[in-house]
Amino acid sequence: MHTLTPPSCFSGASTHRLSLPGPIQAVKLKPVAVTRVRAGSMEPGRNNAVTSVEKATNIRWHDCPIRNIDRQNLLQQKGCVIWITGLSGSGKSTLACALSRELHYRGHLTYVLDGDNLRHGLNRDLSFKAEDRAENIRRVGEVAKLFADAGVICIASLISPYRKDRDACRSLVPQSTFIEVFMDFPLEICEARDPKGLYKLARTGKIKGFTGIDDPYEPPLNCEIVLQPENGKCPSPQTMAEQVVSYLQQNGFLHS
């Protein structure tokens, strides 16, 4: 039996001895390759000059010696942004949760950025006017970019009705790591579901600027994945999640 005695820095406290069943075995850790960079060096393509970005003045970009590729090697996956867009009631949040669960069961790290959830905190100061919607999407895009850079599979679920706002988010990350998923379900199906009763309120004029009723939705022109009814029936969340997982597998996101 082996015992451990607290170090001298705890001499003023009562002493407890911990009994261990046998010799302590050394744990062998799998080595992880780390990209060597000079401390304080800049992100590739950036210089170390003090600069200004819009209202932010006198700032300088500082990089970390642990790079994106190092984090991907550690997680054994490639970080990306899966951007799920579509009308209210099209099943975006349902798909996001089903997809996150499926990937989690397969051993992959994900995080869901849900539009409604984000308006409880990060975007609580924004309305649903066009200019605030644009800012809402910009903020989510920036957060999603950070998750992807961390090596996480980030799943963003928002109506995001305007094409230019979604394209702006796409431009934040390397082209191949932005995966736009269009929930191509017709208005009548979404309105029939109406999980939050918003279509009814919009139809009676109690909500103004509601997407699909009195505010436009601009469908993607070149999205990576389109999900739609099959023979008039909506596919199950699991079926849709598996379609997205298949895309990730085929494009190398599920291994480093």
N, C-alpha and C positions, 0 to 999 in steps of 0.2 A: 504494500500500500504506500502511495506517495502523498506527501502533504505539501501545501503551498503556504508560506508565511507572508503576510502583507509587508511591503517595503517599509523602510525606516520613516518615510514621510508620514506614515499613519500611526506613528508611535504613540501619539496622544490619544488614540481611540482604542476601544477594546479590540483584542486580537481574536480572530476566528481562523481556524485551520480548515482548509478544504481537503477532503479526502478524495483521491482519484483511484479508480479501479486498477490501473496499470501504468506502464511507461507511456509518456506522451510521445505520439508519433508525429514526425515531421510531415507536413502536408505539401505535396508537390503541386505547384501551380503551373498551368499551361502558359508558356510564354506568349506574349502578345507583341507583335511587331509595332513599333512606334515610328512615325515619320519624324526625322530630326530636322528641326528648324531653329534658327537663332531666336533666342528669347526677345520678345518685343518686336519681332518682325511683322510685316504687314500681310494681310490677305493677298493671295496672288492677284496681280493686276492693280493693286492699290499702292500708293506711295505713302511715305510717313509724314507728309506735310500736314500742318494744321490747316483745316478747311472749314467750310460752312455748307450745310445742307438745309435749304429752305430757312426756317427760323432758328435752327440749331447752329450756333456760331462757335468758332474756336474749338473745334473738335478734331480728334485724330483717331484713326482706326488702329486698334491693337489686336493682333492675332494671338492665338494660343498655340503652343507647340503640339497639342493633340489635335489632329486634323480629322476631317470628315471620314476619310478612309480608315483611320484608326478606330473610330467609333463603330463603323460598319463591320470591321473585322471582329471587334469585341462582341457585337450583337448577332453576328452571322446573318445579316440582312442589309438591304440597301434602303436608306431613308427616302421617302417620297411623299407627295401630297395627292391624296385621292379626293377630288373635289366633286361632291354629289350635288347636282343642281336639278331643279324642277319645280313645278307648281306646288303650292300648299296642298297637302293631302296626297301627294304622289308616292309617298313612302320613303322619303329621304332618310329620316331619323331611324325608321325601322330597319332599313338596309344598313345604315352605318353601324347600328348595334349588332346586327346579325353578322356583319363582316368582321367587326372587331372581335366578337366571340369566336368565330371560326378561326381567325388568325391566332388568337390567344391559345386556343386548344392545340394549334399546330406548333406552338412555341415561339411565336413572334410578338414583338412589342409594338403596340399600337396606342394611339390616343385619338379620341373623338372630339372634334370641335363642333358642337351643335349650335345652330343659330340662335334658338330660343335660350339655351343655357348661357350663352355668352352675353345676351342682353340682360341677364341677371347681375352681371358684374362688369366685365371689361367694356361693354358697349351700352351700359345702362343710361348713358347720357345722350343717346342718339334716338331720333324719331324714325318714322318710316317715310319721310320726305326724300326725294331723289338724292339731294346732296348728302343727307345723313346715311342713306343706304350705301352710297359710294364709299363713305368713310368707314362704315361698318365692314364692308367687304375688304377694304384696304387693310384695316387692322387685323382681321382674321387671316388674310393672306400673309402678313408679316409674321404672325405667330406660327402659322403653318410652316413657313419657311424655316423658322428656328427649329421646330420639331424635326423636319426632314433633315436639316443639317446635323442634328443630334443622332441621326441614324434611325429615328422612329418612323413607323408607317403612320402618317397623320391622315385622319379621315375627317374632312370638313363637310358638314351637311347644312347647306343653306339654300334658300330659294335663289339668291343671287341672280336677279332677273335680267340684268343688263350685261350684254356681251363684252363691252369694253372693260367693265370692272373685273370680269372673270379673266379676260385676256391679260389685264394688268397683273393679276395674281400669278398667272402662268409665267409671266416674264420675270418674276422674282426668283425662280428656281431654274436649274438646268432643264432644258426643254423635255428631255426624256423622263424626268422625274415628276412631272405634273400630269396626272391622269384624270381627265374630266369624264365623269359618269353622268349621262343625261337620263333622267327618269322621264321617259317619253310616254306619259299617260295622259289621255285626253281630259279636257276640262270637265266633261260630264262625269267621268269616273271619280276624279278628285273631289268634285262638288258633292257627289253622292256619298262619299266617305265623310267629308267635312268633320274630322275628328275634334276640332276645337270650336265648331259652330261659327267659323268666321265668314264662310261664304254666305250663310243666311244673313248675317249682319251686314255684309257688303251689299247684298241684293236689296236690302231694305234701306240702304243709305246711311246706316249707322257707323260704317267704317268707310273712309274715303281713301282712294289710292291703293286699293287692294289688287295685288297681282292677279291677272286673269280676268278681272271684272272691269275695273276702270283704270287700270295701270297695265302696261304691256309686259309680256315675258318674251325675251329674245332667245330662241333656242340656239344651242351651239351649232356651229357650221362644220367643225372638224374635231369633234370629241373622240376620245379613245374608245369609249364604251357607250352603247345605247341599250337601255333596258325598256321593253315595251310589252304590252299584252300579246299573248300568243293564242290565236284562234278565239279571240274575244275574252280570254281569261287572263287574269293577272298572275304571273309566276309567284311562287312562295318566296319569302325573304331568304330562306336557305338556298333556293335555286339561284336567285340573283347574286347572293354572296359568293357562291361557288363559281359563278361566271367571272366575277372580279378576281377571285383567288387564282383562277386559271390564267387570267391575263398577267397577274403578278409573277406566277411561276414561269410562264413562257418568256417573259421579259427580264428574268434574272433578279427580281427584287427580293426573293425569299432565300437568297444565299449571298454571302459577301463577295 
